[in-house]
Amino acid sequence: MTWTGLPPACCSLCADAKRLHLRRQRLRMIQDVVCAKLLHPILRFGARGGRDHRQVGALARDLHCDGSNAASAAETASLVSRRLARLEEELGIQLLARTTRGATLTEAGGAFRDYAMGVCAGLDAVREAILPEEDLQGLLRITAPLSFVPTIFAPVIADMAVQHPRLQIHASYSDHYVDLVGGGFDCGIRVGYLEDSNLIAKRVGPIYGSLVASPAYVAAHGAPETLEEFLDHEVLMHGTEAWQLMDGDKAVMVRPQGRLKADNIIALMTAAIAGLGIARLPDGIAHEHLASGALIRVLPQHPLPIAGMFVVRPHSPHPARKVRVFTEMLQNFLGSCPFISKPYSDDQP
């Protein structure tokens, strides 16, 4: 039936309102289905062991990879594809827009991802609340700087895995900035000077640093005695041309120059040991080479400003106990290591 008494503009508004109403109905249906698929297993938890929760949670994490990076969810592409197909058939809505170049989330897919991840986080919090305090389960996904893995993160993660045998831990290491929310991580480690962000941050320890060079470099080029002399030296760069150094109780900015630049601290330390220039290194990473004499400190009267190590996590009304436990273990480890918890001294053994 056509209403001929209404002007065209009014008909257009009515059509837009109808489309908006249908879209809201679809989103509400997604929420209802997600509740049915995720919350109903609580009532059957004893009989089914929460299997549905884990399966739908895994699918939500698959969707969290924005469709084109499903391999990072530790699932085969065919399994993810079957899960998506079953869910899309049940919902009657397309969650992924597929092309020959990949796939991206539709509006409905994004709504499902956000809603399902929130519900799964709530369910995880419920399970943690009713489990014994020492019994951690599920999956903990961590991202951390690659350069600090051997000395700090690998020992802590290994200790956590030993203490909690029912907990799965997936660690991703990179010296590049990692998007926690986009990558589906429970928490991440930030080292240095924390910038303002929408993440919740917990400082777990200090990071002390020094300017270092090899004895061979100092023998060939001398050791700088002042900041002015330092600017005449070959410096190993870490992606930024402006460095902060302490001058008494204030920080000053210097702009050194160098022909070698790397985005990995271990690579810079290797170059410094080889005599290629002066490097800016954390004491916790360089301490063994300082103790052995492979590296020596230069300009000790101008140390680096004290930085920090932070555990960061996305905002959530239900912070996971596994993240809290990891944070506490990392904080305790850092506090027990003399080469991390205080600045390096030439008198250290």
N, C-alpha and C positions, 0 to 999 in steps of 0.2 A: 504494500500500500504506500502510495506517495502522497506526502503532504504538500499540496500546491499553494497553500495559503502563506507559507513561510518564505521570506526572502532568501536568496542564495547564501548570503553570509551567515544567516542563522542556521541553515542546513549544514553548512560547513562546521560551525561550532558544535552542533549536535553530533556530527560524525566524529569530530576530535574527542569529544567527551566520551563517546561510546568506545573509541579505541583505547583511551586512557583507562576506562573502567575494565575493559577486557585485559589490559596489561596488568592492572592491579590484581585481577582475579587470578591470572597465571602465577604471579609472584606469591600470592597467598597459597595457591595450590602447591607450589614448590615447598613453602614452609611447612604446610600440613604433611606432605609426603616425607619430608626430612624428619619431622617430629615422629611420624609413625615408624620410619625405618630406624631411627637412632634411639628414641626414648623407649619404645616398646621392649627392646631387649633387656632393659633393666628389670622388667617384671619377670623375665625368663632367665635372669642372669645365672641362677643356679643350675638350670637344666641345659642351657646352651653355652655357658662359659663366655658370654659376651662376644660370640663369633660375629654376629651382625654388626656390632659396634666397630669391631676392628676392620671388617670388610668395607663398610661405608666410610670409616675414617681414612682408610687407605685410598679410596676413590676420591675423597675430598682432597687429600694430599696430592693425588695425581692431577686433579683440576687446579690445584694451587701452583702447579708448574706451568700454568698457562697453556697447556695442551701440547705445545711444541717441544717441551723438554721432559716428557714423561719418563724417559730412561733414568733421570736423576731420582725418581721415586723408588728406585731399586725394584722395579717391576718390569717384566717383559712387555714389549709394545702390544703383543697380541692379547695379553691378559687385560691390560688397561683398555684396549679397544673393546673387548667383550663386556667389561664392566660398564663402560660408557654406553654401549649400545643397549644393554638391558635397562639401564636407568632411563635413557631417553625414551625407550619404548614404554616404560611404566608411566613416566611423566607425560608423554605425548608432546614433549617440547625438546627442541634442539639445544644442547648445551655447548657444542663446539661448532664453529663455522669452519668447515674443511675446504681447503683448496689444494692445488698441486704443489704449492710451496710450503704447506704446513697447516696449522690449525690455530685458531684463536678462540677465546671464550666469547660466547654470546652474552647478551645482557642477563638472560636467565641463568647461564652457566656461572657468571660472576656472582649472581645472587645465591645460587646453590653453594658455591665454594665458600663465600663469607659466612653464610648461615650454618653450614655443616661444620666448618672448622670451629666456630664458636660453640656449637652444641657438643662436639667431640671434646673440646677443652673442658667444658663443664662436666662431662662424663668422666674424664680422666681425673678431675679434682674429686669427684664423688668416690671413685675407686681408691684413690690415694687416702681419702679420709677414713675409709673403713678397713684398709689393709694395715697390718702391723707397721709400726714406725720404721723398722729397719728393712722392710720388704718393698723394694722399688721394682716396678714392672713397666712394660710398654717400651716406647722408643724415645730416646733422647737424641735430638739432632743439634749438633754444635758446629759453629764455624769459628776458626781461629787463625791468627797470622802464622804463615808457614815458617818464618824465621825463628819463632820461639818454640817450635814443636819439640826438638830433641831435649832441651834443657828444662822445659816447664810442662807443656801440655801433655806430651806423651806419658810421662810418669803419673800425672794426676788421673788421666783417663784410664790408664791401665789399672791403677789402684781402685778406681770406682767400679770398673768391670769385675774385678776380683771380689769386692765387697758385696756387689749386687748381681749375682749370677743370672737373675731373671730379667735384667734390664738390658735392652739392646741400645747400643751407642753407635751412632753414625757421625763421624767427624769429617769435616771438610776444611782443608787448609789452603789459604790463599793470602798473599800479601796485598791483594787488591781489596778495595771496598766491596763488601757483600751486603746485599739487601736482605735483611732477616725475614721480613714479611713476604717479599716476593719469592724467596728461596724456601720458605716453609720451615725455617729454623726455630727451635725453641729458645736458643740463646746464642750469643756471640761474644767474642773477646775483642775489645778495642784497646790498643796500646798507644800511648802518647798523650795528646791533649784533646780531651773529648769535646767535640763540637756540639752545639745545641741541636737536639733532634726530638722526635716524638717517641723515643725509646726510653724505657726505665733503665737506669744505670746504677750499678753498685761498684764502688771502688774497692778493689781487693788487695792492692799493694802499690808501692812506689816503683818507679823505673828511674834508676840513676844512669847517667851516661858520661862518656869522656871522649875527648879528641885523642886519637891514637895514630901511630905510624910505626913502621918497622925500623929497627936499628940501621938497616942498610939505607933507608931513605934519609934518616937523620944524618948519617955519615956523609951522604952525597950532597944534601941540600941544607943541612943545618936544621935546628929546631927553632920555630918562631918564639920570640920572647914577648911580643906585644901583639895586639889585635891588628895593628897596621902591618907588621911583618907577616902575620898569618895570611893576609890577603894576597901576598906575593907568592904563596905556595900552591902546589898542585893539590887539589882537594877532590876526593871521591864523592860524587854527588848522589843524592837519593831522591831525585825528582823535584827538588825545590831549590831555588837559587838564594833564598833568604834564610839565614840561620839565626837563632837566638842563643847568645852566650851570656853568662853572668859576669857582671863587672861590679864586684862588691855585692851590695844587696839589691841591685837593679839589673834588669835584663836589657841587653843592647842587641841591635840587629846588625848583622854583617852579611855581605854578599860575596862569598868566595867563588872561585872559578876552578873548573877542572874539565879535563877532556873525557873522563870516564864517568858514566852515570848508570846506575842499576836500581831496580825496584825491589831488591832482595838484600837483606842485611848480611846474610852469610856470604853472598857474592862480593859485597863491599869489603867484608872482613878478609876474604881471601885475597882480594886485590891489595889491601893494605899490607898484609903479610908478605906479599910479593914485592913490596917496595914501590908501588905505583902512586902513592900519595897519602894524604892525611884523611882519615875517616872519622865519622861521628857514629859511635857504636854504644849500645846499651852495655853496662858493666856485666849484667847477668849473662850475656852471650860471649863477651870478649875476655872474661876473667881468667880462663885457662891459659889463653895466649899471653895475657899480661903477666900471669904468674910464671910462665915458662921463659919469658923474655922475648918471645917472637914478636910481641908488640910492646911499645912503651907509650906512656902518656905524654902528650905535649900540651902546652898552655894549661897546666893544672890549676893555675890561678883564675882561669876562666872556664869553669865547668858548665855543663849543659843545665838548663833549668830542670828541676825535678818533674818528671812526667808521671803518669799513672797507668795502671792496668785496670780495666773495667769489664765486668760482666754486664752485658746489655740484653734486654729482652723486650718484645713487643708489649704494649699495654694489654692487660687482661685482668678481669675481675677475679680470676682463679689462677694465681701464679702457681706453677707446677712445683711439687715438692722435689722432684728430681732436679730441677734447676736450682732450687735452694741448696740441696745437698752438694751439687757440683760446685756452686759458688763457695760454700763453706770449706770444702776440701781444697779448692784452689787457694783460698785465702790462707788456710793453715799451712799449705805447702810453701807459699811465698814467704810467710813469716818465719818458717824454719830454715830457710836458705840464707846463710850470711852473705853470699855473693849477690843476692837479690834484694834483701831487706835493708841493706845499708850500702853506701857508696864504696867502691873499690879503694883500697889503700895499698900502697906499695909495701906496707909491713905485713899484709895478710900472707898466710902460708900458701 
